[in-house]
Amino acid sequence: MVFIIFYEQFLLFEFLYFKNILCLDFLTTYLNLPSSETLPNLSKKFIEVYSHCREPNTIKKYENHFKIWKNWADENQVCSSPAQPHYVAIFLLYLIQVEGSMPKIEGCFYAIKFFHKSVSFADPCESILVKNMFEAAKRIIHHKVTKKKAFKLDSLVKLYDITNKEDLSELRILIICLVGFCGFMRFSEIANLKRSDIIFTETYMKLFIEQSKTDVYREGSWVYIAKSRTSICPVDNLGKYLSLANIKEDSEEFIFRAITKTKTTQKLRKTNKPLSYTRAREIYINVLVKLGLNPTEYGLHSLREAGASAAANNGLPDRLFKRHGRWRSENAKDGYIADDTNNLLTVSQNLGF
């Protein structure tokens, strides 16, 4: 009963920044809790636990966008919580005219929705008035999305040919590209690979993805990559990299880390910290330039898209394709596929002409 009262009555908007800086006096004032040794401690713990209902980055994003709404409401002497639908609609109009940014409008819309639902307030974003203003924003503001190109297989072969296999830094970016391509992997998944997450067999290797964007419950998943008979075999080349980097089997070390260079040697730094996205991106750009590719047209995510497109165009069954890429929905999966011309032509070729 106490938690129902807590959930229904507590004004989340006034404190829910998920930084655990909530004072007991403030809690007692809002909840009218009786003085006891146990109850205040449970109430205090509530915020810490509740913050895990979404990813930390999602909560932070909601928080920042809700502040935009709250500041506007305060300036215009409007109640921000619970919010009246017509004021939210006017706020969206303000964002359309002044900001002109669809990501900001979307962020504010979903932040208002999330925080109202969190304390069982009526969701103003369910109003047809607000929904129509949100739809109008989508139509008025043309937010052009420019997708990065897929990193083609022939570019991967060319990268292998120009890589010095005895140079640890050069071999590192080659392996990142090979693993990203063959495993349909996001950079965060690549960067967090540890030696203990890798198991080699005679015909394949499997990589344990401990944390994935779509794995909200942190169950983890295995990615299986087969050996090939080509020079760019990801299994053989990863084995060479681990040997050159002197990473022992079953080690809890991240396999992709910063490198310390001297005049005669290269070695991974002892600090067990994964390679940062910024640094990986810098190295990747240098590779793109060497290959004669435009760095603005490619990103590290291009590796995931390239591998997925290659598999789809070769007829991989959807179930296996989706599992290998760790996609939760069909729409998300299909968004990664760049169909080749021959596959696109099969539609008109099968019309009976």
C-alpha positions as CSV (number, residue, x, y, z in Angstrom):
1,M,0.0,0.0,0.0
2,V,2.8,2.4,0.8
3,F,4.4,1.8,-2.6
4,I,1.1,2.4,-4.3
5,I,0.8,5.8,-2.5
6,F,4.5,6.5,-3.4
7,Y,3.9,5.7,-7.0
8,E,0.6,7.6,-7.3
9,Q,1.4,10.7,-5.3
10,F,5.1,11.4,-5.6
11,L,5.9,14.3,-8.0
12,L,8.6,12.6,-10.0
13,F,9.3,15.7,-12.0
14,E,10.7,17.5,-9.0
15,F,13.3,14.9,-8.2
16,L,13.7,12.1,-10.7
17,Y,17.1,12.9,-12.1
18,F,18.3,9.4,-11.0
19,K,21.4,10.7,-9.2
20,N,20.4,9.4,-5.8
21,I,20.6,12.8,-4.1
22,L,17.1,12.6,-2.7
23,C,16.9,13.7,0.9
24,L,14.8,11.9,3.5
25,D,13.0,15.0,4.7
26,F,11.8,15.6,1.2
27,L,10.5,12.1,0.9
28,T,8.7,12.3,4.2
29,T,7.0,15.6,3.3
30,Y,5.5,14.2,0.0
31,L,4.7,10.7,1.1
32,N,3.4,11.5,4.6
33,L,5.4,8.4,5.8
34,P,5.3,7.4,9.4
35,S,8.5,7.5,11.3
36,S,10.1,4.0,11.4
37,E,13.5,2.5,10.9
38,T,12.6,0.4,7.8
39,L,10.1,2.4,5.7
40,P,12.2,5.5,5.0
41,N,15.1,3.3,3.9
42,L,12.9,1.3,1.5
43,S,11.5,4.6,0.1
44,K,15.0,6.0,-0.4
45,K,16.0,2.8,-2.2
46,F,13.0,3.0,-4.5
47,I,14.6,5.8,-6.7
48,E,17.8,3.8,-7.2
49,V,15.9,0.7,-8.3
50,Y,13.3,2.5,-10.4
51,S,16.0,4.2,-12.4
52,H,16.8,0.8,-14.0
53,C,13.5,0.6,-15.9
54,R,15.3,2.1,-18.9
55,E,18.8,2.2,-20.2
56,P,20.9,4.9,-18.3
57,N,21.4,6.9,-21.6
58,T,17.7,6.8,-22.3
59,I,16.9,8.1,-18.8
60,K,19.5,10.9,-19.2
61,K,18.0,11.8,-22.6
62,Y,14.5,12.0,-21.1
63,E,15.8,14.0,-18.2
64,N,17.5,16.6,-20.5
65,H,14.4,17.0,-22.8
66,F,12.0,17.2,-19.9
67,K,14.1,20.1,-18.5
68,I,13.4,22.0,-21.8
69,W,9.7,21.6,-21.3
70,K,9.8,22.5,-17.7
71,N,11.9,25.6,-18.3
72,W,9.4,26.7,-21.0
73,A,6.5,26.0,-18.7
74,D,8.1,28.0,-15.8
75,E,8.8,31.0,-18.1
76,N,5.2,31.0,-19.3
77,Q,3.7,30.4,-15.8
78,V,2.3,27.0,-17.0
79,C,2.1,23.9,-14.8
80,S,4.6,21.4,-16.1
81,S,3.3,18.4,-14.1
82,P,0.6,17.4,-14.6
83,A,0.6,19.1,-18.0
84,Q,-2.5,20.2,-19.9
85,P,-2.7,18.9,-23.5
86,H,-3.3,22.4,-25.0
87,Y,-0.2,23.8,-23.4
88,V,1.9,20.9,-24.6
89,A,0.6,21.4,-28.1
90,I,1.5,25.1,-27.9
91,F,5.0,24.1,-26.6
92,L,5.4,21.8,-29.7
93,L,4.4,24.8,-31.9
94,Y,7.1,26.9,-30.1
95,L,9.7,24.2,-30.9
96,I,8.6,24.0,-34.5
97,Q,8.9,27.8,-35.0
98,V,12.0,28.5,-32.8
99,E,14.1,25.4,-32.8
100,G,13.1,23.7,-36.0
101,S,14.8,20.5,-34.8
102,M,12.8,17.3,-35.2
103,P,15.2,15.3,-32.8
104,K,14.5,17.9,-30.1
105,I,10.8,17.8,-30.7
106,E,10.7,14.0,-30.6
107,G,12.9,14.0,-27.4
108,C,10.6,16.4,-25.6
109,F,7.4,14.6,-26.7
110,Y,8.6,11.2,-25.5
111,A,10.1,12.7,-22.3
112,I,6.8,14.3,-21.3
113,K,5.0,11.0,-22.1
114,F,7.5,8.9,-20.1
115,F,7.5,11.1,-16.9
116,H,3.7,11.4,-16.8
117,K,3.2,7.7,-17.2
118,S,5.8,7.0,-14.5
119,V,3.7,8.6,-11.8
120,S,0.3,7.6,-13.3
121,F,-0.6,11.1,-14.4
122,A,-2.8,11.4,-17.5
123,D,-0.5,11.4,-20.5
124,P,-1.1,14.7,-22.3
125,C,0.7,13.3,-25.4
126,E,-2.3,10.9,-25.9
127,S,-4.5,13.9,-26.7
128,I,-5.5,14.1,-30.4
129,L,-4.5,17.8,-30.2
130,V,-0.9,17.0,-29.2
131,K,-0.7,14.0,-31.5
132,N,-1.7,16.1,-34.5
133,M,0.7,18.9,-33.6
134,F,3.5,16.2,-33.4
135,E,2.5,14.9,-36.7
136,A,2.5,18.4,-38.2
137,A,6.0,18.8,-37.0
138,K,7.1,15.7,-38.9
139,R,5.6,17.0,-42.1
140,I,6.8,20.6,-41.7
141,I,10.4,19.8,-40.6
142,H,12.1,17.7,-43.2
143,H,14.8,15.8,-41.3
144,K,16.9,14.2,-44.0
145,V,18.7,11.1,-42.8
146,T,21.9,10.3,-44.7
147,K,22.8,6.7,-44.1
148,K,26.4,5.7,-44.2
149,K,27.6,3.4,-47.0
150,A,28.3,-0.3,-46.3
151,F,32.0,-1.3,-46.2
152,K,32.2,-3.7,-49.1
153,L,33.9,-7.0,-49.1
154,D,36.4,-6.0,-51.8
155,S,37.5,-3.1,-49.6
156,L,38.1,-5.6,-46.8
157,V,40.2,-7.8,-49.1
158,K,42.2,-4.7,-50.1
159,L,42.7,-3.7,-46.5
160,Y,44.1,-7.2,-45.7
161,D,46.5,-6.8,-48.6
162,I,47.9,-3.5,-47.5
163,T,48.1,-4.4,-43.8
164,N,51.5,-5.3,-42.2
165,K,50.6,-8.4,-40.3
166,E,53.6,-7.9,-38.0
167,D,52.5,-4.4,-37.0
168,L,50.2,-4.7,-34.0
169,S,48.3,-1.4,-34.6
170,E,47.7,-2.2,-38.3
171,L,46.6,-5.7,-37.4
172,R,44.3,-4.4,-34.7
173,I,42.1,-2.3,-37.1
174,L,42.1,-5.1,-39.6
175,I,40.7,-7.5,-37.0
176,I,38.1,-4.9,-35.8
177,C,36.9,-4.7,-39.4
178,L,36.8,-8.5,-40.0
179,V,35.0,-9.2,-36.7
180,G,32.6,-6.3,-37.2
181,F,31.8,-7.5,-40.8
182,C,31.4,-11.2,-40.1
183,G,29.7,-10.9,-36.7
184,F,27.3,-8.0,-37.7
185,M,28.7,-6.3,-34.7
186,R,28.2,-2.8,-33.3
187,F,31.4,-1.0,-32.2
188,S,30.4,-1.2,-28.5
189,E,30.2,-5.0,-28.8
190,I,33.6,-5.2,-30.5
191,A,35.3,-2.9,-28.0
192,N,34.0,-4.9,-25.0
193,L,35.2,-8.2,-26.2
194,K,37.5,-10.0,-23.7
195,R,39.8,-12.9,-24.3
196,S,37.6,-15.0,-22.1
197,D,34.7,-14.3,-24.4
198,I,36.3,-16.1,-27.3
199,I,36.3,-19.8,-27.9
200,F,38.2,-21.4,-30.8
201,T,37.4,-24.8,-32.3
202,E,38.9,-26.5,-35.4
203,T,36.1,-25.2,-37.7
204,Y,34.8,-22.0,-36.1
205,M,35.0,-19.6,-33.2
206,K,32.3,-18.2,-31.0
207,L,32.2,-14.8,-29.4
208,F,30.2,-14.0,-26.3
209,I,28.5,-10.7,-26.5
210,E,28.0,-9.8,-22.8
211,Q,26.2,-6.5,-23.4
212,S,24.2,-5.5,-26.5
213,K,22.0,-2.6,-27.3
214,T,18.9,-4.8,-27.7
215,D,19.8,-7.2,-24.9
216,V,18.0,-5.1,-22.2
217,Y,18.1,-7.9,-19.6
218,R,21.8,-8.6,-20.1
219,E,21.4,-12.2,-20.8
220,G,24.2,-12.2,-23.4
221,S,24.4,-14.1,-26.6
222,W,26.9,-16.1,-28.7
223,V,28.0,-15.1,-32.2
224,Y,29.3,-18.0,-34.3
225,I,31.9,-17.3,-37.0
226,A,33.1,-20.1,-39.3
227,K,36.6,-20.6,-40.6
228,S,37.1,-20.0,-44.2
229,R,39.8,-21.1,-46.6
230,T,40.6,-17.5,-47.7
231,S,43.5,-15.3,-46.6
232,I,41.0,-13.0,-44.8
233,C,39.6,-15.8,-42.6
234,P,38.4,-13.9,-39.4
235,V,39.1,-16.9,-37.2
236,D,42.8,-17.4,-38.3
237,N,43.5,-13.7,-38.3
238,L,42.0,-13.1,-34.9
239,G,44.2,-15.9,-33.6
240,K,47.3,-14.3,-35.0
241,Y,46.3,-11.0,-33.5
242,L,45.9,-12.5,-30.0
243,S,49.3,-14.2,-30.3
244,L,51.0,-11.0,-31.4
245,A,49.3,-9.0,-28.7
246,N,50.4,-11.7,-26.1
247,I,46.9,-12.1,-24.7
248,K,46.6,-15.3,-22.7
249,E,43.7,-17.7,-23.0
250,D,40.9,-17.1,-20.5
251,S,42.3,-13.7,-19.7
252,E,39.7,-11.0,-18.6
253,E,41.6,-8.4,-20.6
254,F,39.9,-6.5,-23.3
255,I,41.5,-7.6,-26.6
256,F,41.2,-4.2,-28.3
257,R,43.1,-1.6,-26.1
258,A,45.4,1.3,-26.7
259,I,48.9,0.5,-27.9
260,T,52.2,1.7,-26.5
261,K,54.9,2.2,-29.1
262,T,58.6,2.4,-28.8
263,K,61.2,2.5,-31.6
264,T,61.4,-1.3,-31.6
265,T,58.3,-2.6,-30.0
266,Q,54.5,-2.3,-29.8
267,K,52.3,-3.7,-27.1
268,L,48.9,-3.3,-25.6
269,R,48.7,-1.1,-22.6
270,K,48.5,-2.8,-19.3
271,T,45.5,-0.7,-18.2
272,N,42.5,-3.0,-18.9
273,K,40.4,-0.3,-20.7
274,P,38.7,-0.9,-24.0
275,L,39.7,1.2,-27.1
276,S,37.5,4.3,-27.2
277,Y,35.1,5.0,-30.0
278,T,36.8,8.3,-30.7
279,R,40.2,6.7,-31.1
280,A,38.8,3.8,-33.2
281,R,37.1,6.3,-35.4
282,E,40.4,8.1,-36.0
283,I,42.2,4.9,-37.0
284,Y,39.3,3.8,-39.2
285,I,39.3,7.2,-41.0
286,N,43.0,6.7,-41.8
287,V,42.2,3.3,-43.2
288,L,39.5,4.7,-45.4
289,V,41.8,7.3,-46.8
290,K,44.4,4.6,-47.6
291,L,41.8,2.7,-49.4
292,G,40.7,5.7,-51.5
293,L,37.3,6.0,-49.8
294,N,35.5,9.1,-48.7
295,P,35.6,9.1,-44.8
296,T,32.4,11.1,-44.6
297,E,30.5,8.3,-46.3
298,Y,31.5,5.6,-43.9
299,G,31.2,4.9,-40.2
300,L,32.2,2.1,-37.9
301,H,28.6,1.0,-38.1
302,S,29.2,0.4,-41.9
303,L,30.8,-2.9,-41.0
304,R,27.6,-4.2,-39.4
305,E,25.6,-3.0,-42.4
306,A,28.0,-4.5,-44.9
307,G,28.1,-8.0,-43.3
308,A,24.3,-8.0,-43.0
309,S,23.7,-6.9,-46.6
310,A,26.2,-9.5,-47.9
311,A,24.4,-12.3,-46.0
312,A,20.9,-11.2,-47.0
313,N,21.9,-10.9,-50.7
314,N,23.2,-14.5,-50.5
315,G,19.9,-15.8,-49.3
316,L,20.6,-16.4,-45.6
317,P,17.3,-17.5,-43.9
318,D,15.7,-14.7,-41.9
319,R,15.6,-16.5,-38.6
320,L,19.4,-17.2,-38.6
321,F,20.1,-13.7,-40.0
322,K,18.1,-12.0,-37.3
323,R,19.7,-14.1,-34.6
324,H,23.2,-13.5,-35.8
325,G,22.7,-9.8,-35.9
326,R,20.8,-9.7,-32.5
327,W,17.9,-7.8,-33.9
328,R,14.6,-7.7,-31.9
329,S,12.3,-6.6,-34.7
330,E,11.9,-7.1,-38.5
331,N,11.9,-3.4,-39.2
332,A,15.3,-2.9,-37.4
333,K,16.7,-5.9,-39.3
334,D,15.4,-4.8,-42.7
335,G,16.8,-1.3,-42.2
336,Y,20.4,-2.6,-42.4
337,I,20.0,-4.3,-45.8
338,A,21.3,-2.8,-49.0
339,D,19.8,-5.0,-51.7
340,D,22.1,-5.6,-54.7
341,T,20.9,-4.8,-58.2
342,N,20.3,-8.4,-59.2
343,N,18.0,-9.0,-56.3
344,L,16.1,-5.9,-57.0
345,L,15.6,-6.9,-60.6
346,T,14.1,-10.2,-59.6
347,V,10.8,-8.4,-58.8
348,S,10.2,-7.2,-62.3
349,Q,11.6,-10.3,-63.8
350,N,8.9,-12.4,-62.1
351,L,5.9,-10.3,-63.3
352,G,5.2,-12.7,-66.2
353,F,6.4,-10.5,-69.0
